[in-house]
Amino acid sequence: MPKAPRKHIPPGTRTKQQRRKDYNQERKGTLTTKRYSSARWQKVRRLALNRDHGLCQSCRRRGRATNAKDVDHILDAARYPDLFFTLENLESL
């Protein structure tokens, strides 16, 4: 079976992989990225999941019991950086 012809990409156009690589490279050194990879964040995240019994709080409010996979800030971490590691500002989702 013949192969499909290659798609024409104009010179100077970046592929999706190149854009993703550039984006990740730009974010690599940001304060937020460093905070999320810290041992302190991992500990606070684990405490939030344990406090919520590993259940998604958004789902629980709707009467469903679903396992939580993530922990999110209630008040935006970018706007309130002093609350980044505050357990009361976290909910399991």
C-alpha positions as CSV (number, residue, x, y, z in Angstrom):
1,M,0.0,0.0,0.0
2,P,1.5,3.4,-1.0
3,K,2.4,5.9,1.7
4,A,0.5,9.2,2.0
5,P,2.5,12.2,0.7
6,R,4.3,14.2,3.3
7,K,2.5,17.3,4.5
8,H,4.1,20.6,3.4
9,I,5.4,22.6,6.4
10,P,6.5,26.1,5.5
11,P,10.0,27.1,6.6
12,G,10.2,28.5,10.1
13,T,7.1,26.7,11.3
14,R,7.6,24.7,14.5
15,T,6.1,21.3,15.0
16,K,3.9,20.5,18.0
17,Q,6.7,18.6,19.6
18,Q,9.1,21.6,19.1
19,R,6.5,24.0,20.7
20,R,5.9,21.6,23.6
21,K,9.7,21.3,24.2
22,D,10.1,25.1,24.1
23,Y,7.2,25.6,26.5
24,N,8.6,23.0,29.0
25,Q,12.1,24.6,28.7
26,E,10.7,28.0,29.5
27,R,8.8,26.7,32.6
28,K,11.6,24.5,33.9
29,G,13.2,27.2,36.0
30,T,10.1,29.0,37.2
31,L,9.3,29.2,40.9
32,T,6.0,27.4,40.6
33,T,7.7,24.4,38.9
34,K,10.3,24.3,41.6
35,R,7.7,24.4,44.3
36,Y,5.7,21.5,42.8
37,S,8.8,19.4,42.6
38,S,9.8,20.1,46.2
39,A,9.7,17.6,49.1
40,R,7.6,20.1,51.0
41,W,4.9,20.1,48.3
42,Q,4.8,16.3,48.2
43,K,4.3,16.2,52.0
44,V,1.5,18.8,52.0
45,R,-0.1,17.0,49.0
46,R,-0.1,13.7,50.8
47,L,-1.5,15.3,53.9
48,A,-4.4,16.8,51.9
49,L,-5.2,13.5,50.2
50,N,-5.2,11.8,53.7
51,R,-7.4,14.5,55.2
52,D,-9.9,14.0,52.4
53,H,-9.7,10.2,52.7
54,G,-8.5,10.0,49.1
55,L,-11.8,11.2,47.8
56,C,-12.5,13.9,45.2
57,Q,-14.1,16.8,47.0
58,S,-15.8,18.3,44.0
59,C,-17.4,14.9,43.3
60,R,-18.3,14.5,47.0
61,R,-20.3,17.8,46.9
62,R,-22.3,16.3,44.1
63,G,-23.0,13.1,46.1
64,R,-20.5,10.9,44.3
65,A,-17.6,8.9,45.8
66,T,-14.6,9.1,43.4
67,N,-10.9,8.5,44.1
68,A,-8.9,11.7,44.0
69,K,-5.9,11.9,41.7
70,D,-4.8,15.5,42.2
71,V,-4.6,18.2,44.8
72,D,-5.6,21.7,43.8
73,H,-5.4,25.2,45.4
74,I,-8.7,26.7,46.4
75,L,-7.3,30.2,46.1
76,D,-5.1,30.5,43.0
77,A,-1.4,29.8,43.9
78,A,-0.2,32.5,41.5
79,R,-2.3,35.2,43.1
80,Y,-1.7,34.0,46.7
81,P,1.8,32.6,46.8
82,D,1.9,32.8,50.6
83,L,-0.9,30.1,50.7
84,F,1.0,27.7,48.4
85,F,1.8,25.2,51.1
86,T,-1.2,25.9,53.4
87,L,-3.2,22.7,53.9
88,E,-6.5,24.7,54.4
89,N,-6.1,26.1,50.8
90,L,-5.9,22.6,49.2
91,E,-8.6,20.2,48.1
92,S,-8.4,16.8,46.6
93,L,-9.8,16.3,43.1
